[in-house]
Amino acid sequence: MVYYFESNIVSPPILLFMGFDKNENEDLIRWGWPEDVWFHVDKVSSAHVYLRLRQGQTIDDIPSSVLEDAAQLVKANSITGNKMNDVDVVYTMWANLKKTPDMDVGQVGFYKEKEVRKIKVAKRINDIINRLNKSKREEHPDFRAEREKRDRLEREDKKKILKDQKKQQEEDEKKRKEDAELKSYNSLMSHDNMSKYDDGNDSDDFM
């Protein structure tokens, strides 16, 4: 089961989601999307909260207000972190999450520490948590099926782009050849016209 929340302080709203327990977290780690941004309270146990970027967006495009929503949601869903002030919440792209066989269920590391960012949460803000909880809903998605569908659509888009590029290249090559032939024809016609009026006879026909 997965909990979904809407960060509706921006338009359109941005979806935040987290697994019900460590098993769902494990599935999200395995079948996450390249567009997903992962959030967790630093150095203490907490929920794994995700934010899915829209196509073309980067981690730098996340509004600060949405970052605060995600950080507050992570803190509120940490038994230890929820009781603490001035906690750090770390976040990074899903592709930077590292999972090795020796790790416990739901545990992750990072491929590149320099790509992990932090946001400090001074204290719990109940107004934010209450607003997010009003939009809370439960679903039972098939993480693997959703990821495979996403990858299939991406492959189809890439094939279409390559097909369109090839078609454009063929059209450009055809036009280039037509322009070259036209240029050659015009050059030939210009030479024929010159030959027509220049018969090589320099004599004066007038007596």
MOVENUR-V676974 format. One record per backbone hydrogen bond with DSSP energy under -0.5 kcal/mol. NH is the residue of the N-H (numbers start at 1). CO is the residue of the C=O. E is the energy in kcal/mol with one decimal. If there is no record, write none. Layout:
# MOVENUR-V676974
nh co e
NH CO E
NH CO E
This chain:
# MOVENUR-V676974
nh co e
2 139 -2.8
3 18 -2.8
4 137 -2.7
5 16 -3.2
7 5 -0.6
7 14 -3.3
8 6 -1.4
10 7 -0.7
14 7 -1.8
16 5 -3.0
17 50 -2.1
18 3 -1.9
19 48 -0.6
20 1 -2.2
25 21 -2.1
26 22 -2.1
27 23 -1.9
28 24 -2.4
29 25 -2.3
30 26 -2.1
31 27 -3.2
32 28 -0.7
36 33 -2.0
37 51 -3.0
38 92 -3.1
39 49 -2.8
40 90 -2.1
42 88 -3.2
44 41 -0.8
47 74 -0.6
47 77 -1.0
49 39 -1.7
49 47 -0.7
50 17 -3.1
51 37 -2.0
52 15 -1.0
53 35 -2.9
53 51 -0.7
57 54 -2.3
61 58 -1.8
62 59 -0.9
66 63 -0.5
67 63 -2.1
68 64 -2.1
69 65 -1.7
70 66 -2.5
71 67 -2.6
72 68 -2.7
73 69 -2.2
74 70 -2.2
75 71 -2.4
76 72 -2.5
77 73 -1.1
78 75 -1.5
81 45 -0.6
82 78 -2.6
83 80 -1.4
84 81 -1.1
86 122 -1.9
87 121 -2.1
89 119 -2.7
90 40 -2.8
90 88 -0.5
91 117 -2.3
92 38 -1.7
94 36 -2.9
96 93 -2.1
97 94 -2.2
98 109 -3.0
103 100 -2.0
107 104 -2.1
109 98 -3.0
111 96 -2.0
115 112 -1.5
116 113 -1.8
117 91 -3.0
119 89 -2.3
121 87 -3.4
122 120 -0.6
126 124 -0.7
128 125 -0.7
129 125 -1.7
130 126 -3.1
131 127 -1.9
132 128 -2.5
133 129 -2.6
134 130 -1.4
135 131 -0.6
135 132 -1.2
136 133 -0.9
137 4 -1.8
139 2 -2.1
143 141 -1.0
146 142 -2.5
147 143 -2.3
148 144 -2.7
149 145 -2.3
150 146 -2.3
151 147 -2.5
152 148 -2.2
153 149 -2.4
154 150 -1.9
155 151 -2.3
156 152 -2.3
157 153 -2.3
158 154 -2.4
159 155 -2.4
160 156 -2.3
161 157 -2.5
162 158 -2.6
163 159 -2.5
164 160 -2.8
165 161 -2.4
166 162 -2.4
167 163 -2.4
168 164 -2.4
169 165 -2.4
170 166 -2.4
171 167 -2.3
172 168 -2.6
173 169 -2.4
174 170 -2.4
175 171 -2.4
176 172 -2.2
177 173 -2.3
178 174 -2.4
179 175 -2.8
180 176 -2.2
181 177 -2.7
182 178 -2.4
183 179 -2.3
184 180 -2.2
185 181 -2.6
186 182 -2.7
187 183 -2.0
188 184 -2.1
189 185 -2.7
190 186 -2.1
191 187 -1.7
192 188 -2.4
193 189 -2.2
194 190 -1.6
195 191 -2.0
196 192 -2.0
197 193 -1.4
198 194 -0.8
199 197 -0.6
202 200 -0.8
205 203 -0.7
